[in-house]
Amino acid sequence: MYGEIDLELFTHTILELNNSFQKLNDGNFDVKESLDSSYENLKSLYDSLNEILNADEINANEVELFCSYSLNMFPEYKSQLTNLENLDDDLNESVINLIEIFDKLCEIAEDYFKNRKVML
């Protein structure tokens, strides 16, 4: 879908993240594959969002919804990940990757709203 955010991929990723967080909260640390998949999906969405925002015309409703969600939820996800303890090196790397993509998505969302002069 050129010029549109893949909302199906986004929804799938959020569900996968929520399932991973539930497992982590239950003490099940066998989530590396799921976290890595979520990272790849979010990276793809980030790249897509960059392309969309550089286009001549954008679907502001869709972008604003995505950016609002990013600013509201990703800091919470990041907080949950930074509070994890006793992770092995492989899982810790997956967590760091997710934190970095959450930061990038929040940054692009903040820039979007700042450029549109929208107050949050």
Residue pairs with C-beta under 8 A, 6 or more apart in sequence:
3 51
3 52
3 55
3 57
3 58
3 59
4 52
4 59
4 62
5 45
5 48
5 49
5 52
5 62
5 63
5 66
6 44
6 45
6 48
7 62
9 41
9 44
9 45
10 41
10 45
10 66
12 41
13 37
13 38
13 41
13 42
13 45
14 73
16 34
16 37
16 38
16 41
17 34
17 35
17 38
17 77
19 34
20 31
20 34
20 35
20 38
21 77
21 80
23 29
23 30
23 31
23 34
24 31
24 80
24 84
29 87
29 88
29 91
31 91
32 90
32 91
32 94
35 91
35 94
35 95
35 97
35 98
36 94
36 97
38 98
39 94
39 97
39 98
39 101
42 98
42 101
42 102
42 105
43 101
45 66
45 105
46 101
46 104
46 105
46 108
49 63
49 66
49 105
49 108
50 108
52 58
52 59
52 63
53 63
53 108
53 112
60 116
63 112
64 112
64 113
64 118
66 109
67 108
67 109
67 112
67 113
68 109
70 105
70 106
70 108
70 109
71 106
71 109
71 110
71 113
71 120
74 102
74 105
74 106
75 102
75 106
77 98
77 102
78 98
78 99
78 102
78 103
81 95
81 98
81 99
82 99
84 95
87 95
113 119
113 120
